Amino acid sequence: MTSANHLSLETLRQTLIRQEETLIFAFIERAQFKQNQPCYTPGAMEALSGNQSMLDFFMLKTEELHALSRRYISPEEHAFNTALPKPLLPAFEWTAPIVQNTINSNDEIKRYYLDVIISKICQPGDCGNYGSSVTCDIICLQALSKRIHYGKFVAEAKFLAEPEAYTDLIQRKDTAGIMNQLVNKEVEHRVLKRVWNKASAYGRDPDFNDAAPKVLPDVIADIYQYFIIPLTCKVEVEYLLQRLD
């Protein structure tokens, strides 16, 4: 868990770099199975999940268990479900590194994952490995959620580095100005290059240099460029607009 004492851009950057590996390996794991669309159809597995889709059922049960062990009291974690049990483990005291906020982009994350990412990383068709597929889906979704919502920590660190500039923009509700202040195209370019290189290395058997990658590096880079980075920036802006409340 990120503490208030470690809210520096460099520390946050190292965390985001580690999260790149988590996401790439999660996508590679999901890519070993076909798309398996029945997993996402409500009622398709009625004996198991009733009117829910298999993914929604598995996600709910997973999050119920995680909630009992106080996963979602951490500001780094955002549940996909709202009606979750209270933690059974005792609370612990810590200083929150970011201000309280109501931002949760998981609906948008899940929608993009199902509508776009699955078809980009998985072969079409049905291989019947439904349980394994949704287990991988949950890992992918939770990793995406953590990476994107980590923008709150980045936004807080940037605010603390330039409080006067951001306070002025926030008070004027200058969304475009806040976005312009946040964005660093040079850093984004380095991120895209790094994730492409990692995907190229991790997704290929080193003993077979001519083997096709398990997930195309261009696909991973595109997911970052057209989804992860823009949605992270959106979260950062939304957080800053609530920063002075």
C-alpha positions as CSV (number, residue, x, y, z in Angstrom):
1,M,0.0,0.0,0.0
2,T,1.3,3.5,-0.9
3,S,1.8,5.6,2.2
4,A,1.8,9.4,2.4
5,N,5.5,9.3,3.1
6,H,6.2,7.7,-0.3
7,L,4.1,9.9,-2.5
8,S,6.9,11.0,-4.8
9,L,6.6,10.8,-8.6
10,E,9.7,8.6,-8.8
11,T,8.3,6.1,-6.3
12,L,5.0,6.1,-8.1
13,R,6.7,5.6,-11.4
14,Q,8.5,2.5,-10.2
15,T,5.1,1.1,-9.0
16,L,3.6,1.8,-12.4
17,I,6.5,0.1,-14.1
18,R,6.0,-3.0,-12.0
19,Q,2.3,-2.9,-12.9
20,E,3.2,-3.1,-16.6
21,E,4.6,-6.6,-16.0
22,T,1.5,-7.6,-14.1
23,L,-0.8,-6.5,-16.9
24,I,1.3,-8.1,-19.7
25,F,1.5,-11.4,-18.0
26,A,-2.2,-11.3,-17.2
27,F,-3.0,-10.7,-20.9
28,I,-0.6,-13.5,-21.9
29,E,-2.4,-15.9,-19.5
30,R,-5.8,-15.0,-20.8
31,A,-4.6,-15.3,-24.5
32,Q,-4.0,-19.1,-24.1
33,F,-7.8,-19.6,-24.2
34,K,-10.2,-18.6,-26.9
35,Q,-12.7,-15.8,-26.5
36,N,-15.4,-18.1,-25.0
37,Q,-18.2,-15.6,-25.3
38,P,-20.7,-17.8,-23.2
39,C,-18.7,-16.6,-20.2
40,Y,-20.1,-13.1,-20.7
41,T,-23.7,-13.9,-21.6
42,P,-26.2,-13.5,-18.8
43,G,-28.0,-16.8,-18.0
44,A,-25.7,-18.9,-20.3
45,M,-24.5,-20.8,-17.2
46,E,-27.8,-20.8,-15.3
47,A,-27.1,-23.8,-13.2
48,L,-24.0,-22.0,-11.8
49,S,-24.6,-18.3,-12.0
50,G,-28.4,-17.9,-12.5
51,N,-29.3,-14.8,-14.5
52,Q,-25.8,-13.4,-14.1
53,S,-23.0,-14.0,-16.6
54,M,-20.3,-16.4,-15.4
55,L,-17.8,-13.5,-15.2
56,D,-20.1,-11.4,-13.1
57,F,-20.8,-14.3,-10.7
58,F,-17.1,-15.2,-10.3
59,M,-16.2,-11.5,-9.8
60,L,-18.9,-11.1,-7.1
61,K,-17.8,-14.1,-5.2
62,T,-14.1,-13.2,-5.5
63,E,-14.8,-9.7,-4.3
64,E,-16.9,-10.9,-1.4
65,L,-14.0,-13.0,-0.2
66,H,-11.5,-10.1,-0.7
67,A,-13.8,-7.7,1.1
68,L,-13.8,-9.9,4.2
69,S,-10.0,-9.6,4.3
70,R,-10.3,-5.7,4.0
71,R,-8.9,-5.4,0.5
72,Y,-11.2,-2.6,-0.4
73,I,-10.3,-0.3,2.5
74,S,-7.1,0.5,0.6
75,P,-7.4,3.5,-1.7
76,E,-5.4,1.6,-4.3
77,E,-8.3,-1.0,-4.7
78,H,-11.6,-0.4,-6.3
79,A,-14.3,-3.1,-6.4
80,F,-16.5,-3.9,-9.4
81,N,-19.4,-4.6,-7.0
82,T,-21.0,-2.3,-4.4
83,A,-22.9,-4.6,-2.1
84,L,-19.9,-6.3,-0.4
85,P,-19.6,-7.5,3.2
86,K,-17.6,-5.6,5.8
87,P,-14.1,-6.8,6.6
88,L,-13.7,-9.4,9.3
89,L,-10.1,-8.6,9.9
90,P,-9.4,-5.9,12.4
91,A,-8.9,-2.4,11.1
92,F,-5.5,-0.8,11.2
93,E,-4.4,2.8,11.4
94,W,-2.6,4.5,8.6
95,T,-2.4,7.9,7.0
96,A,-4.3,8.1,3.7
97,P,-1.9,9.4,1.0
98,I,-4.8,10.9,-1.1
99,V,-8.0,12.7,-0.2
100,Q,-11.3,11.0,-0.1
101,N,-13.1,10.8,-3.4
102,T,-15.9,9.1,-5.2
103,I,-14.1,8.1,-8.4
104,N,-14.6,4.6,-9.7
105,S,-14.1,3.9,-13.4
106,N,-14.6,0.1,-13.2
107,D,-17.7,0.1,-15.3
108,E,-15.8,1.8,-18.2
109,I,-12.9,-0.6,-17.6
110,K,-15.0,-3.7,-17.8
111,R,-16.9,-2.5,-20.8
112,Y,-13.7,-1.8,-22.8
113,Y,-12.2,-5.1,-21.7
114,L,-15.2,-7.1,-22.9
115,D,-15.8,-5.1,-26.1
116,V,-12.2,-4.5,-27.2
117,I,-9.5,-6.2,-25.3
118,I,-10.8,-9.8,-25.3
119,S,-11.1,-9.8,-29.1
120,K,-7.6,-8.3,-29.5
121,I,-5.7,-10.8,-27.2
122,C,-7.8,-14.0,-27.7
123,Q,-8.5,-16.1,-30.8
124,P,-12.1,-16.2,-31.8
125,G,-14.2,-19.3,-30.9
126,D,-15.0,-21.5,-27.9
127,C,-12.5,-23.9,-26.3
128,G,-14.8,-24.7,-23.4
129,N,-12.3,-23.6,-20.7
130,Y,-14.8,-21.3,-19.1
131,G,-13.6,-21.4,-15.5
132,S,-10.0,-20.8,-16.4
133,S,-11.0,-18.0,-18.8
134,V,-13.0,-16.0,-16.2
135,T,-10.4,-16.6,-13.6
136,C,-7.9,-14.9,-16.0
137,D,-10.4,-12.2,-16.8
138,I,-10.7,-11.3,-13.1
139,I,-6.9,-11.0,-12.8
140,C,-6.8,-8.8,-15.9
141,L,-9.7,-6.6,-14.7
142,Q,-8.3,-6.1,-11.3
143,A,-4.9,-5.3,-12.7
144,L,-6.4,-2.8,-15.1
145,S,-8.4,-1.2,-12.3
146,K,-5.4,-0.8,-10.1
147,R,-3.2,0.6,-12.8
148,I,-5.8,3.2,-14.0
149,H,-7.0,4.3,-10.5
150,Y,-3.3,4.7,-9.6
151,G,-3.7,8.0,-11.4
152,K,-5.2,9.4,-8.2
153,F,-1.8,9.0,-6.5
154,V,0.0,10.5,-9.5
155,A,-2.4,13.5,-9.5
156,E,-1.9,14.0,-5.8
157,A,1.9,14.0,-6.2
158,K,1.7,16.4,-9.1
159,F,-0.6,18.7,-7.0
160,L,1.8,18.7,-4.1
161,A,4.7,19.6,-6.4
162,E,2.8,22.6,-7.9
163,P,0.0,23.4,-5.5
164,E,-0.5,27.0,-6.7
165,A,-0.8,26.2,-10.4
166,Y,-3.2,23.4,-9.8
167,T,-5.3,25.2,-7.2
168,D,-5.9,28.0,-9.7
169,L,-7.0,25.6,-12.4
170,I,-9.2,23.6,-10.0
171,Q,-11.0,26.7,-8.7
172,R,-11.7,27.8,-12.3
173,K,-12.8,24.2,-13.1
174,D,-10.5,24.5,-16.1
175,T,-10.6,20.8,-17.2
176,A,-8.6,21.4,-20.3
177,G,-6.0,23.4,-18.4
178,I,-5.6,20.6,-15.8
179,M,-5.2,18.0,-18.5
180,N,-2.6,20.1,-20.2
181,Q,-0.7,20.6,-16.9
182,L,-0.8,16.8,-16.2
183,V,0.2,15.4,-19.5
184,N,3.8,14.7,-20.4
185,K,4.1,13.4,-23.9
186,E,7.7,12.4,-23.5
187,V,6.9,10.2,-20.5
188,E,4.0,8.6,-22.4
189,H,6.3,7.8,-25.3
190,R,8.7,6.1,-23.0
191,V,5.9,4.1,-21.5
192,L,4.7,2.9,-24.9
193,K,8.2,1.9,-26.0
194,R,8.8,0.1,-22.7
195,V,5.6,-1.9,-22.7
196,W,6.2,-2.8,-26.4
197,N,9.6,-4.1,-25.6
198,K,8.4,-6.0,-22.5
199,A,5.5,-7.6,-24.4
200,S,8.0,-8.6,-27.2
201,A,10.3,-10.3,-24.6
202,Y,7.8,-11.8,-22.3
203,G,5.4,-13.2,-24.9
204,R,8.0,-15.2,-26.9
205,D,9.8,-18.4,-26.1
206,P,13.5,-17.5,-25.9
207,D,14.4,-20.9,-27.3
208,F,12.5,-20.2,-30.5
209,N,13.3,-16.8,-31.8
210,D,11.0,-17.2,-34.8
211,A,8.0,-18.2,-32.7
212,A,5.0,-15.9,-32.9
213,P,4.4,-13.9,-29.7
214,K,1.6,-15.0,-27.5
215,V,0.2,-11.5,-27.6
216,L,1.4,-9.1,-30.3
217,P,3.4,-6.2,-28.8
218,D,1.5,-3.8,-30.9
219,V,-1.7,-4.9,-29.2
220,I,-0.3,-4.3,-25.8
221,A,1.0,-0.9,-26.8
222,D,-2.3,0.0,-28.4
223,I,-4.2,-0.9,-25.2
224,Y,-1.9,1.5,-23.3
225,Q,-2.0,4.3,-25.9
226,Y,-5.8,4.3,-26.6
227,F,-7.2,3.1,-23.3
228,I,-5.0,2.9,-20.2
229,I,-3.2,6.2,-20.6
230,P,-6.3,8.3,-21.6
231,L,-8.5,6.8,-18.9
232,T,-5.7,7.3,-16.3
233,C,-5.5,10.9,-17.3
234,K,-9.3,11.2,-17.0
235,V,-9.1,9.8,-13.5
236,E,-6.3,12.2,-12.6
237,V,-8.5,15.2,-13.8
238,E,-11.5,13.9,-11.9
239,Y,-9.5,13.5,-8.8
240,L,-8.1,17.0,-8.9
241,L,-11.5,18.5,-9.5
242,Q,-12.5,16.9,-6.1
243,R,-9.1,17.7,-4.5
244,L,-10.2,21.0,-2.8
245,D,-13.7,19.8,-1.7
